[in-house]
Amino acid sequence: MLSHLISNGQDFSYSKKEVVEHFGTIDIYHKVASKYIPEREVRVWLPKHYNGEDSFGVLYMHDGQKVFIDDWAPWGKGWHVAQSMDSLYQLNQIDNYIIVAVDCTDERRKEYAASKPNPTLDSCAVGDKKSYIGSPIGDQYLQFLVKELKPFIDKNYKVYTDQKHTFIGGSSMGGVISMFGICEYPKVFHGAMCFSTHWPFDEGAFIDQYLGKHLPKAKNHLIYMDRGDQTLDQYYPPYQNKVDAIFDQSKYQKGVNYKTEVYPGHAHFEPYWRTRFPDVAKWMLSK
């Protein structure tokens, strides 16, 4: 049975919702349709104390299959974000937030690649390997989040709809689209969590030609970035150093409205991002 929901003037269709108990509840919407990108699942985590009366902030996360449960993750390792958030709530270390986790598809690299400054990308060299991306559709993915999904969440959940309580986050290419998202929609997103951001996706053009010109104003934004030094992360220092320099030359203040961290021994893998998430949430989602 399909429920047809009107979102920003569009006929926005979802299949029947499935509810899973997990450190609160997870509403799973199957085959979420969009006029911008292929259909996918969207998972909405509600903490135990979500009551439909008090307003909550929203953190939108990419690679939704990996955000909560190991059994859902393609490689059997998830972020366990629900457990982390539940623990932080019990310690009174964060404000009230729900998590909206958007699944990726086989077009993940194209969807998470910034569409600017290069509308086409053939391949990207990282170390001794090259990966094919093709034409980025990051613009379309962000339009889905901002113009279709967010209005649905705002309408169907008791949440704050303002910029101050809206965040975006992800890892690797998910870090790229999070940074691109806050740059393109600074009035929508207050903060971006960028774990092990895969800056080499366009051989540095995004950093050199786009980021410095489009960085959102420091006074009402929070941005977190990090990297390890193993596997893919070992190739990131030259790129991250350039990004850090852009922030340092702007009005951002390290430790105040932006952070950049290095974790020796950490590889490009979900269990490491899982261990780093709680500290980032405490900093970004605190009361």
DRENDO-1510 file (C-alpha; in Angstrom, 1 decimal, always signed):
<recs>
REC; n; res; u; v; w
REC; 1; MET; +0.0; +0.0; +0.0 .
REC; 2; LEU; +1.5; +3.4; -1.0 .
REC; 3; SER; +0.9; +6.5; +0.9 .
REC; 4; HIS; +1.0; +9.6; -1.3 .
REC; 5; LEU; +2.4; +12.6; +0.4 .
REC; 6; ILE; +2.6; +16.1; -1.0 .
REC; 7; SER; +6.0; +17.7; -0.6 .
REC; 8; ASN; +6.7; +21.2; -1.9 .
REC; 9; GLY; +4.1; +20.7; -4.6 .
REC; 10; GLN; +5.4; +17.3; -5.7 .
REC; 11; ASP; +3.6; +14.0; -5.5 .
REC; 12; PHE; +6.1; +12.2; -3.2 .
REC; 13; SER; +5.4; +8.5; -2.8 .
REC; 14; TYR; +6.6; +6.1; -0.1 .
REC; 15; SER; +5.8; +2.5; +0.3 .
REC; 16; LYS; +4.5; +1.2; +3.6 .
REC; 17; LYS; +6.6; +2.1; +6.7 .
REC; 18; GLU; +8.4; -0.6; +8.7 .
REC; 19; VAL; +9.3; +0.0; +12.3 .
REC; 20; VAL; +12.3; -1.6; +14.0 .
REC; 21; GLU; +13.1; -1.4; +17.7 .
REC; 22; HIS; +16.7; -0.4; +18.2 .
REC; 23; PHE; +17.8; +1.9; +21.0 .
REC; 24; GLY; +14.6; +3.7; +20.3 .
REC; 25; THR; +12.8; +3.0; +17.0 .
REC; 26; ILE; +13.8; +3.1; +13.3 .
REC; 27; ASP; +11.1; +3.9; +10.8 .
REC; 28; ILE; +12.2; +2.4; +7.4 .
REC; 29; TYR; +10.6; +3.8; +4.3 .
REC; 30; HIS; +11.1; +1.5; +1.3 .
REC; 31; LYS; +11.4; +2.6; -2.3 .
REC; 32; VAL; +11.4; +6.3; -1.6 .
REC; 33; ALA; +10.7; +8.0; -5.0 .
REC; 34; SER; +12.3; +11.2; -6.2 .
REC; 35; LYS; +12.2; +13.2; -9.4 .
REC; 36; TYR; +15.9; +13.9; -9.0 .
REC; 37; ILE; +17.6; +10.5; -8.2 .
REC; 38; PRO; +16.8; +6.8; -8.2 .
REC; 39; GLU; +14.5; +5.4; -5.4 .
REC; 40; ARG; +16.1; +4.1; -2.2 .
REC; 41; GLU; +15.3; +3.3; +1.4 .
REC; 42; VAL; +15.3; +6.0; +4.1 .
REC; 43; ARG; +15.7; +5.1; +7.8 .
REC; 44; VAL; +14.6; +7.5; +10.5 .
REC; 45; TRP; +15.8; +6.8; +14.0 .
REC; 46; LEU; +13.8; +8.2; +16.9 .
REC; 47; PRO; +15.3; +8.1; +20.4 .
REC; 48; LYS; +13.5; +6.5; +23.3 .
REC; 49; HIS; +12.3; +9.9; +24.6 .
REC; 50; TYR; +10.9; +11.1; +21.3 .
REC; 51; ASN; +7.2; +11.7; +22.2 .
REC; 52; GLY; +5.8; +13.6; +19.3 .
REC; 53; GLU; +5.3; +16.7; +21.5 .
REC; 54; ASP; +8.8; +18.2; +22.0 .
REC; 55; SER; +10.7; +19.4; +19.0 .
REC; 56; PHE; +13.9; +17.6; +17.9 .
REC; 57; GLY; +16.8; +18.7; +15.7 .
REC; 58; VAL; +17.7; +16.5; +12.6 .
REC; 59; LEU; +21.0; +15.0; +11.5 .
REC; 60; TYR; +20.9; +13.8; +7.9 .
REC; 61; MET; +23.5; +11.0; +7.2 .
REC; 62; HIS; +24.6; +9.3; +4.0 .
REC; 63; ASP; +25.2; +5.6; +3.4 .
REC; 64; GLY; +22.2; +4.9; +5.4 .
REC; 65; GLN; +22.7; +1.1; +5.3 .
REC; 66; LYS; +25.8; +1.5; +7.4 .
REC; 67; VAL; +24.6; +4.0; +10.0 .
REC; 68; PHE; +22.8; +1.8; +12.5 .
REC; 69; ILE; +23.0; -2.0; +12.4 .
REC; 70; ASP; +25.8; -4.4; +11.3 .
REC; 71; ASP; +23.3; -6.7; +9.6 .
REC; 72; TRP; +22.3; -3.9; +7.3 .
REC; 73; ALA; +25.8; -2.8; +6.4 .
REC; 74; PRO; +27.2; -4.2; +3.1 .
REC; 75; TRP; +30.5; -5.3; +4.7 .
REC; 76; GLY; +28.9; -6.3; +8.0 .
REC; 77; LYS; +30.2; -3.3; +10.0 .
REC; 78; GLY; +28.0; -0.3; +10.9 .
REC; 79; TRP; +28.5; +2.9; +12.7 .
REC; 80; HIS; +26.2; +2.0; +15.6 .
REC; 81; VAL; +25.0; +5.6; +15.7 .
REC; 82; ALA; +21.8; +4.8; +17.7 .
REC; 83; GLN; +23.8; +3.2; +20.5 .
REC; 84; SER; +26.1; +6.2; +20.6 .
REC; 85; MET; +23.3; +8.7; +20.6 .
REC; 86; ASP; +21.4; +6.8; +23.3 .
REC; 87; SER; +24.5; +6.8; +25.5 .
REC; 88; LEU; +25.1; +10.5; +25.0 .
REC; 89; TYR; +21.5; +11.2; +25.9 .
REC; 90; GLN; +21.8; +9.2; +29.1 .
REC; 91; LEU; +24.9; +11.3; +30.0 .
REC; 92; ASN; +23.0; +14.5; +29.1 .
REC; 93; GLN; +25.8; +15.5; +26.7 .
REC; 94; ILE; +23.7; +16.3; +23.6 .
REC; 95; ASP; +20.5; +18.0; +22.8 .
REC; 96; ASN; +17.4; +16.3; +21.3 .
REC; 97; TYR; +18.0; +15.0; +17.7 .
REC; 98; ILE; +16.6; +12.4; +15.4 .
REC; 99; ILE; +18.8; +10.7; +12.6 .
REC; 100; VAL; +17.6; +10.5; +9.0 .
REC; 101; ALA; +19.8; +8.0; +7.3 .
REC; 102; VAL; +19.6; +7.9; +3.5 .
REC; 103; ASP; +20.7; +4.7; +1.7 .
REC; 104; CYS; +23.2; +4.9; -1.1 .
REC; 105; THR; +22.8; +3.1; -4.4 .
REC; 106; ASP; +25.1; +1.6; -7.1 .
REC; 107; GLU; +25.5; +5.2; -8.3 .
REC; 108; ARG; +27.0; +6.3; -4.9 .
REC; 109; ARG; +30.2; +7.8; -6.3 .
REC; 110; LYS; +28.3; +9.9; -8.8 .
REC; 111; GLU; +25.6; +10.9; -6.2 .
REC; 112; TYR; +28.2; +12.0; -3.6 .
REC; 113; ALA; +30.6; +13.7; -6.0 .
REC; 114; ALA; +30.3; +17.5; -6.0 .
REC; 115; SER; +28.9; +18.7; -9.3 .
REC; 116; LYS; +31.1; +21.9; -9.1 .
REC; 117; PRO; +33.5; +23.0; -10.4 .
REC; 118; ASN; +33.8; +19.9; -12.8 .
REC; 119; PRO; +30.5; +18.8; -14.3 .
REC; 120; THR; +32.3; +15.7; -15.7 .
REC; 121; LEU; +34.9; +13.4; -14.2 .
REC; 122; ASP; +36.4; +10.5; -16.0 .
REC; 123; SER; +38.6; +8.9; -13.3 .
REC; 124; CYS; +40.4; +9.8; -10.1 .
REC; 125; ALA; +43.8; +8.6; -9.1 .
REC; 126; VAL; +44.4; +7.7; -5.5 .
REC; 127; GLY; +47.8; +6.2; -4.9 .
REC; 128; ASP; +48.4; +3.5; -7.5 .
REC; 129; LYS; +44.7; +3.0; -8.3 .
REC; 130; LYS; +42.1; +4.8; -10.4 .
REC; 131; SER; +38.3; +4.8; -9.8 .
REC; 132; TYR; +35.7; +5.7; -12.3 .
REC; 133; ILE; +33.1; +8.3; -11.3 .
REC; 134; GLY; +31.5; +9.7; -14.5 .
REC; 135; SER; +29.3; +12.8; -14.5 .
REC; 136; PRO; +28.7; +13.9; -10.8 .
REC; 137; ILE; +25.1; +14.2; -9.8 .
REC; 138; GLY; +25.7; +15.7; -6.3 .
REC; 139; ASP; +23.5; +18.6; -7.2 .
REC; 140; GLN; +20.5; +16.3; -7.8 .
REC; 141; TYR; +21.2; +14.3; -4.7 .
REC; 142; LEU; +21.2; +17.5; -2.6 .
REC; 143; GLN; +18.0; +18.7; -4.3 .
REC; 144; PHE; +16.4; +15.4; -3.2 .
REC; 145; LEU; +17.5; +16.0; +0.4 .
REC; 146; VAL; +16.5; +19.7; +0.6 .
REC; 147; LYS; +13.5; +19.9; -1.7 .
REC; 148; GLU; +11.8; +16.5; -1.1 .
REC; 149; LEU; +13.1; +14.6; +1.9 .
REC; 150; LYS; +13.5; +17.5; +4.4 .
REC; 151; PRO; +9.9; +18.8; +3.7 .
REC; 152; PHE; +8.6; +15.3; +4.3 .
REC; 153; ILE; +10.5; +15.0; +7.6 .
REC; 154; ASP; +9.4; +18.5; +8.7 .
REC; 155; LYS; +5.8; +17.6; +8.0 .
REC; 156; ASN; +5.7; +14.1; +9.5 .
REC; 157; TYR; +7.9; +14.4; +12.5 .
REC; 158; LYS; +8.0; +16.8; +15.5 .
REC; 159; VAL; +11.2; +18.5; +14.5 .
REC; 160; TYR; +12.7; +22.0; +14.3 .
REC; 161; THR; +12.7; +23.1; +10.7 .
REC; 162; ASP; +15.2; +25.9; +11.0 .
REC; 163; GLN; +18.9; +26.0; +10.0 .
REC; 164; LYS; +20.2; +26.0; +13.5 .
REC; 165; HIS; +18.9; +22.5; +14.2 .
REC; 166; THR; +19.7; +20.9; +10.8 .
REC; 167; PHE; +22.9; +19.0; +10.2 .
REC; 168; ILE; +24.5; +16.8; +7.5 .
REC; 169; GLY; +27.2; +14.2; +7.8 .
REC; 170; GLY; +29.0; +11.2; +6.2 .
REC; 171; SER; +32.3; +9.6; +5.5 .
REC; 172; SER; +34.6; +9.3; +2.5 .
REC; 173; MET; +32.6; +10.5; -0.5 .
REC; 174; GLY; +29.8; +11.1; +2.1 .
REC; 175; GLY; +32.2; +13.7; +3.5 .
REC; 176; VAL; +32.5; +15.3; +0.1 .
REC; 177; ILE; +28.8; +15.6; -0.4 .
REC; 178; SER; +28.4; +16.9; +3.2 .
REC; 179; MET; +30.8; +19.7; +2.6 .
REC; 180; PHE; +29.3; +20.4; -0.8 .
REC; 181; GLY; +25.8; +20.4; +0.8 .
REC; 182; ILE; +26.6; +23.0; +3.5 .
REC; 183; CYS; +28.3; +25.2; +0.9 .
REC; 184; GLU; +25.4; +25.0; -1.6 .
REC; 185; TYR; +22.7; +25.3; +1.1 .
REC; 186; PRO; +24.1; +27.4; +4.0 .
REC; 187; LYS; +20.6; +28.5; +5.0 .
REC; 188; VAL; +19.5; +24.9; +5.4 .
REC; 189; PHE; +22.4; +23.2; +7.2 .
REC; 190; HIS; +24.0; +24.6; +10.3 .
REC; 191; GLY; +26.8; +22.0; +10.5 .
REC; 192; ALA; +28.6; +19.3; +8.5 .
REC; 193; MET; +30.4; +16.2; +9.8 .
REC; 194; CYS; +33.1; +15.1; +7.3 .
REC; 195; PHE; +34.8; +11.9; +8.3 .
REC; 196; SER; +37.8; +10.8; +6.2 .
REC; 197; THR; +36.7; +13.0; +3.3 .
REC; 198; HIS; +37.8; +11.6; +0.0 .
REC; 199; TRP; +39.2; +14.9; -1.3 .
REC; 200; PRO; +41.1; +13.3; -4.3 .
REC; 201; PHE; +37.8; +12.5; -6.0 .
REC; 202; ASP; +38.4; +15.2; -8.6 .
REC; 203; GLU; +42.2; +15.5; -8.1 .
REC; 204; GLY; +41.8; +18.5; -5.9 .
REC; 205; ALA; +39.7; +20.8; -8.2 .
REC; 206; PHE; +36.9; +21.1; -5.6 .
REC; 207; ILE; +39.4; +22.4; -3.1 .
REC; 208; ASP; +41.4; +24.6; -5.4 .
REC; 209; GLN; +38.6; +26.1; -7.5 .
REC; 210; TYR; +35.4; +25.9; -5.4 .
REC; 211; LEU; +35.8; +25.6; -1.6 .
REC; 212; GLY; +37.4; +28.9; -0.8 .
REC; 213; LYS; +34.8; +30.9; -2.8 .
REC; 214; HIS; +31.8; +29.1; -1.4 .
REC; 215; LEU; +32.6; +28.4; +2.2 .
REC; 216; PRO; +29.6; +29.4; +4.3 .
REC; 217; LYS; +29.8; +32.2; +6.8 .
REC; 218; ALA; +31.7; +31.2; +10.0 .
REC; 219; LYS; +29.4; +33.0; +12.4 .
REC; 220; ASN; +26.5; +30.5; +12.1 .
REC; 221; HIS; +28.0; +27.3; +10.9 .
REC; 222; LEU; +30.0; +24.3; +12.4 .
REC; 223; ILE; +32.2; +22.1; +10.3 .
REC; 224; TYR; +34.1; +19.0; +11.5 .
REC; 225; MET; +36.8; +17.2; +9.4 .
REC; 226; ASP; +39.1; +14.3; +10.2 .
REC; 227; ARG; +41.3; +11.6; +8.7 .
REC; 228; GLY; +43.3; +8.5; +9.8 .
REC; 229; ASP; +46.7; +7.6; +8.3 .
REC; 230; GLN; +46.1; +4.0; +7.1 .
REC; 231; THR; +44.7; +2.6; +3.8 .
REC; 232; LEU; +43.0; +5.3; +1.7 .
REC; 233; ASP; +43.4; +7.9; +4.5 .
REC; 234; GLN; +47.2; +7.8; +4.0 .
REC; 235; TYR; +46.7; +9.8; +0.8 .
REC; 236; TYR; +44.7; +12.6; +2.3 .
REC; 237; PRO; +47.3; +14.8; +4.1 .
REC; 238; PRO; +48.2; +17.1; +1.0 .
REC; 239; TYR; +44.5; +17.7; +0.3 .
REC; 240; GLN; +43.4; +18.1; +3.9 .
REC; 241; ASN; +46.3; +20.5; +4.5 .
REC; 242; LYS; +45.0; +22.7; +1.7 .
REC; 243; VAL; +41.5; +22.6; +3.1 .
REC; 244; ASP; +42.8; +23.5; +6.6 .
REC; 245; ALA; +44.6; +26.5; +5.1 .
REC; 246; ILE; +41.4; +27.7; +3.5 .
REC; 247; PHE; +39.6; +27.6; +6.9 .
REC; 248; ASP; +42.5; +29.3; +8.6 .
REC; 249; GLN; +42.5; +32.1; +6.1 .
REC; 250; SER; +38.8; +32.6; +6.6 .
REC; 251; LYS; +37.0; +33.8; +9.7 .
REC; 252; TYR; +36.7; +30.3; +11.1 .
REC; 253; GLN; +38.4; +29.6; +14.4 .
REC; 254; LYS; +39.8; +26.2; +15.0 .
REC; 255; GLY; +38.1; +24.5; +17.9 .
REC; 256; VAL; +35.4; +27.1; +17.9 .
REC; 257; ASN; +33.4; +26.7; +14.7 .
REC; 258; TYR; +35.6; +24.2; +12.9 .
REC; 259; LYS; +37.7; +21.2; +13.8 .
REC; 260; THR; +40.2; +19.2; +11.9 .
REC; 261; GLU; +41.6; +16.0; +13.5 .
REC; 262; VAL; +44.1; +13.3; +12.7 .
REC; 263; TYR; +43.8; +9.8; +14.2 .
REC; 264; PRO; +47.0; +7.8; +13.9 .
REC; 265; GLY; +46.4; +4.1; +13.2 .
REC; 266; HIS; +42.9; +4.6; +11.9 .
REC; 267; ALA; +42.0; +3.2; +8.5 .
REC; 268; HIS; +39.3; +4.0; +6.0 .
REC; 269; PHE; +36.6; +1.8; +7.6 .
REC; 270; GLU; +33.3; +2.0; +9.5 .
REC; 271; PRO; +34.6; +0.8; +12.9 .
REC; 272; TYR; +37.0; +3.7; +13.1 .
REC; 273; TRP; +34.3; +6.3; +12.2 .
REC; 274; ARG; +32.1; +4.6; +14.7 .
REC; 275; THR; +34.6; +5.3; +17.5 .
REC; 276; ARG; +35.0; +9.0; +16.4 .
REC; 277; PHE; +31.3; +9.8; +16.1 .
REC; 278; PRO; +30.4; +10.3; +19.8 .
REC; 279; ASP; +33.0; +13.1; +20.3 .
REC; 280; VAL; +31.8; +14.8; +17.1 .
REC; 281; ALA; +28.2; +14.6; +18.2 .
REC; 282; LYS; +29.1; +16.0; +21.6 .
REC; 283; TRP; +30.8; +19.0; +20.0 .
REC; 284; MET; +28.2; +19.6; +17.3 .
REC; 285; LEU; +24.9; +18.6; +18.9 .
REC; 286; SER; +25.5; +19.7; +22.4 .
REC; 287; LYS; +23.0; +21.7; +24.4 .
</recs>
